[in-house]
Amino acid sequence: MKFVTGLYIIDEVVSTNVIKSQLPTSMRIHLVINISQVIQYKEQVKEQKVGEVKLVEVKRVEEWKVKRILDKRKVRGVIKYLVQ
């Protein structure tokens, strides 16, 4: 699974498989990264359309008004909320 976080500048090529990059301090990872974790940026084609998110209407589902979310937990991969 690839996870892309953004575009960052490469400061220095340390060796054939290691680079040093400029990363925000909020990422809290080491600035020296193996190149297997880096992908090359490709610009979007001019004619390419950016997909818009469409709302999906789900029938037979009750709607509830929630004042606030009191707690959240993950059970077997499903997020469950405790609401008021």
MOVEN-V285550 format. One record per pair of residues at least 12 apart in sequence whose ideal C-beta (glycine too) atoms are under 6 Angstrom apart, sorted by sequence separation. I is the first residue (numbers start at 0). J is the second residue. If there is no record, write none. Layout:
BEGIN
i	j
I	J
I	J
END
This chain:
BEGIN
i	j
19	31
68	80
69	81
7	20
8	21
7	21
17	31
18	32
68	82
69	83
7	22
17	33
18	34
67	83
16	33
65	82
66	83
16	34
6	40
END
